[in-house]
């Protein structure tokens, strides 16, 4: 006899809107959600591409939601408010549950249901699965509110972007992400407007909601997700990037440099011949550097403190360090755009120039590591391009994505790679908009938008050159 579904469980079992597809890019530093009309790629118009402003009022850019959770003695806080709470309380030894996506990529599967350290969860009540489910419920609630504001139907069928995990982790990760999203829909129903409270969710409410997950009905994956031909609800980030940049012009070779907050990922892929909507990674081109924008933020903070005559680990530096930490991402962006910043440290203004910062030994070393990883992917792409260059030299397109795409050392990779070949800029051509916030975040929205395109390129087996 089928189990009765409680009346309050609505969002999980509701019919999905057929005219749109949504994609969740569960990012390391920021999460994004976009909706794209279910049209063939050639028929897509700018009005069909709709990133959702899930970060509005809690982020510098409305389309970016900080991927961070903070547990206090009384409440659980998400997004930008969690980030600020973590900074306020860091002297007490407390830690945020930051970069939750990275948890799925680096931890053992059995860790997902273990209790978290007391530095993260002082109540000893929650597992990583619990906090991930609650964060995704918060994200889905924000997406629902944003969709309604834009008069878009909600919920659509969804896809979830994921990194290129190895085969064993990919199978576990696929199943885990499906379950987390389904649970998150149930939590949205149970918690309702409490998820919209920027002061957080009280522990009694959060625990009560998590205990109700056992009542969730069995719902077919095809009723919730826009499944691929192989039955997957997830889409590889590289495939999503390809879907947002591939034009029906035949064979192309593209090197993607995805510079995020926590990692810098590089890979090269090749598209199919005209009329074949396929993409294949070039074997041996994938490289990961576990340093990116956040690493530069840390280096800038250390440089400012040293310029003020303070040692980062000294007690006298604790207060200034915390104040700088709360602004370090903004300070970095200002330094790279204005080429100079002035920072007040203990009633003294410290002037930092971009050229001075880029000459710092650790910044130079970071730039060098970045270049080494990029050149691995680029050299494989050149080898592939030379193989296919029979009548003419096949150009290689270089596509920087992520929040760090405009960093000087990233731009230097493109303008001065030191390789003798024909290169061309690649751009996410689907994503054209006059909206300033959209334009500012377009490289970070590439995955969520491309992942929601109806006709995703088929991911074939890696190509060996």
ChimeraX attribute file (.defattr): number of C-alpha atoms within 10 A of each C-alpha:
attribute: neighborCount
match mode: 1-to-1
recipient: residues
	/A:1	3
	/A:2	6
	/A:3	9
	/A:4	9
	/A:5	13
	/A:6	10
	/A:7	6
	/A:8	9
	/A:9	18
	/A:10	15
	/A:11	18
	/A:12	23
	/A:13	18
	/A:14	12
	/A:15	14
	/A:16	20
	/A:17	13
	/A:18	13
	/A:19	13
	/A:20	25
	/A:21	26
	/A:22	30
	/A:23	30
	/A:24	27
	/A:25	26
	/A:26	24
	/A:27	26
	/A:28	19
	/A:29	23
	/A:30	24
	/A:31	25
	/A:32	28
	/A:33	32
	/A:34	28
	/A:35	29
	/A:36	26
	/A:37	21
	/A:38	18
	/A:39	16
	/A:40	11
	/A:41	18
	/A:42	10
	/A:43	9
	/A:44	16
	/A:45	14
	/A:46	12
	/A:47	10
	/A:48	17
	/A:49	21
	/A:50	22
	/A:51	26
	/A:52	26
	/A:53	25
	/A:54	29
	/A:55	24
	/A:56	16
	/A:57	13
	/A:58	18
	/A:59	17
	/A:60	14
	/A:61	17
	/A:62	18
	/A:63	25
	/A:64	27
	/A:65	27
	/A:66	25
	/A:67	26
	/A:68	26
	/A:69	26
	/A:70	24
	/A:71	28
	/A:72	21
	/A:73	10
	/A:74	13
	/A:75	16
	/A:76	21
	/A:77	28
	/A:78	31
	/A:79	25
	/A:80	23
	/A:81	19
	/A:82	26
	/A:83	21
	/A:84	14
	/A:85	18
	/A:86	26
	/A:87	16
	/A:88	14
	/A:89	14
	/A:90	13
	/A:91	12
	/A:92	9
	/A:93	10
	/A:94	18
	/A:95	22
	/A:96	22
	/A:97	22
	/A:98	20
	/A:99	20
	/A:100	20
	/A:101	20
	/A:102	16
	/A:103	17
	/A:104	22
	/A:105	17
	/A:106	10
	/A:107	10
	/A:108	10
	/A:109	15
	/A:110	7
	/A:111	14
	/A:112	18
	/A:113	12
	/A:114	13
	/A:115	16
	/A:116	21
	/A:117	13
	/A:118	15
	/A:119	16
	/A:120	21
	/A:121	23
	/A:122	16
	/A:123	16
	/A:124	12
	/A:125	12
	/A:126	22
	/A:127	17
	/A:128	19
	/A:129	19
	/A:130	21
	/A:131	24
	/A:132	25
	/A:133	23
	/A:134	29
	/A:135	24
	/A:136	24
	/A:137	25
	/A:138	26
	/A:139	26
	/A:140	22
	/A:141	24
	/A:142	20
	/A:143	25
	/A:144	19
	/A:145	18
	/A:146	21
	/A:147	21
	/A:148	11
	/A:149	11
	/A:150	12
	/A:151	9
	/A:152	18
	/A:153	15
	/A:154	21
	/A:155	22
	/A:156	22
	/A:157	24
	/A:158	27
	/A:159	26
	/A:160	26
	/A:161	25
	/A:162	26
	/A:163	18
	/A:164	15
	/A:165	16
	/A:166	10
	/A:167	9
	/A:168	8
	/A:169	16
	/A:170	16
	/A:171	12
	/A:172	13
	/A:173	20
	/A:174	17
	/A:175	14
	/A:176	15
	/A:177	19
	/A:178	20
	/A:179	13
	/A:180	18
	/A:181	23
	/A:182	24
	/A:183	23
	/A:184	27
	/A:185	25
	/A:186	27
	/A:187	31
	/A:188	25
	/A:189	18
	/A:190	21
	/A:191	20
	/A:192	14
	/A:193	10
	/A:194	17
	/A:195	25
	/A:196	14
	/A:197	12
	/A:198	16
	/A:199	14
	/A:200	20
	/A:201	21
	/A:202	16
	/A:203	18
	/A:204	10
	/A:205	14
	/A:206	22
	/A:207	14
	/A:208	13
	/A:209	17
	/A:210	20
	/A:211	11
	/A:212	13
	/A:213	16
	/A:214	9
	/A:215	13
	/A:216	19
	/A:217	17
	/A:218	12
	/A:219	11
	/A:220	9
	/A:221	16
	/A:222	14
	/A:223	16
	/A:224	23
	/A:225	24
	/A:226	25
	/A:227	17
	/A:228	16
	/A:229	9
	/A:230	7
	/A:231	11
	/A:232	18
	/A:233	23
	/A:234	25
	/A:235	27
	/A:236	17
	/A:237	21
	/A:238	26
	/A:239	27
	/A:240	24
	/A:241	25
	/A:242	27
	/A:243	29
	/A:244	25
	/A:245	19
	/A:246	25
	/A:247	18
	/A:248	16
	/A:249	12
	/A:250	13
	/A:251	18
	/A:252	20
	/A:253	23
	/A:254	28
	/A:255	28
	/A:256	24
	/A:257	28
	/A:258	26
	/A:259	27
	/A:260	23
	/A:261	23
	/A:262	18
	/A:263	20
	/A:264	23
	/A:265	24
	/A:266	25
	/A:267	25
	/A:268	31
	/A:269	25
	/A:270	22
	/A:271	25
	/A:272	19
	/A:273	14
	/A:274	13
	/A:275	10
	/A:276	14
	/A:277	18
	/A:278	20
	/A:279	27
	/A:280	22
	/A:281	24
	/A:282	24
	/A:283	17
	/A:284	17
	/A:285	22
	/A:286	21
	/A:287	19
	/A:288	16
	/A:289	17
	/A:290	13
	/A:291	18
	/A:292	22
	/A:293	22
	/A:294	18
	/A:295	15
	/A:296	20
	/A:297	21
	/A:298	15
	/A:299	18
	/A:300	24
	/A:301	23
	/A:302	19
	/A:303	20
	/A:304	23
	/A:305	18
	/A:306	13
	/A:307	14
	/A:308	19
	/A:309	11
	/A:310	19
	/A:311	16
	/A:312	17
	/A:313	10
	/A:314	9
	/A:315	10
	/A:316	12
	/A:317	18
	/A:318	15
	/A:319	13
	/A:320	18
	/A:321	22
	/A:322	17
	/A:323	15
	/A:324	23
	/A:325	18
	/A:326	15
	/A:327	12
	/A:328	20
	/A:329	19
	/A:330	13
	/A:331	20
	/A:332	24
	/A:333	16
	/A:334	15
	/A:335	19
	/A:336	16
	/A:337	14
	/A:338	11
	/A:339	15
	/A:340	17
	/A:341	18
	/A:342	15
	/A:343	15
	/A:344	14
	/A:345	20
	/A:346	12
	/A:347	7
	/A:348	10
	/A:349	12
	/A:350	15
	/A:351	13
	/A:352	18
	/A:353	14
	/A:354	17
	/A:355	12
	/A:356	11
	/A:357	19
	/A:358	15
	/A:359	11
	/A:360	14
	/A:361	10
	/A:362	14
	/A:363	17
	/A:364	14
	/A:365	12
	/A:366	19
	/A:367	18
	/A:368	13
	/A:369	13
	/A:370	25
	/A:371	17
	/A:372	15
	/A:373	20
	/A:374	28
	/A:375	18
	/A:376	17
	/A:377	25
	/A:378	26
	/A:379	16
	/A:380	22
	/A:381	28
	/A:382	22
	/A:383	13
	/A:384	21
	/A:385	22
	/A:386	15
	/A:387	12
	/A:388	13
	/A:389	12
	/A:390	9
	/A:391	6
	/A:392	8
	/A:393	13
	/A:394	20
	/A:395	19
	/A:396	23
	/A:397	21
	/A:398	20
	/A:399	22
	/A:400	25
	/A:401	25
	/A:402	25
	/A:403	21
	/A:404	24
	/A:405	20
	/A:406	17
	/A:407	17
	/A:408	14
	/A:409	19
	/A:410	19
	/A:411	14
	/A:412	13
	/A:413	19
	/A:414	19
	/A:415	10
	/A:416	8
	/A:417	15
	/A:418	9
	/A:419	11
	/A:420	7
	/A:421	14
	/A:422	12
	/A:423	17
	/A:424	13
	/A:425	13
	/A:426	16
	/A:427	19
	/A:428	23
	/A:429	12
	/A:430	22
	/A:431	22
	/A:432	14
	/A:433	14
	/A:434	8
	/A:435	8
	/A:436	10
	/A:437	15
	/A:438	21
	/A:439	14
	/A:440	13
	/A:441	17
	/A:442	22
	/A:443	23
	/A:444	27
	/A:445	28
	/A:446	28
	/A:447	34
	/A:448	31
	/A:449	30
	/A:450	31
	/A:451	36
	/A:452	32
	/A:453	29
	/A:454	20
	/A:455	16
	/A:456	23
	/A:457	19
	/A:458	18
	/A:459	17
	/A:460	12
	/A:461	11
	/A:462	15
	/A:463	14
	/A:464	12
	/A:465	12
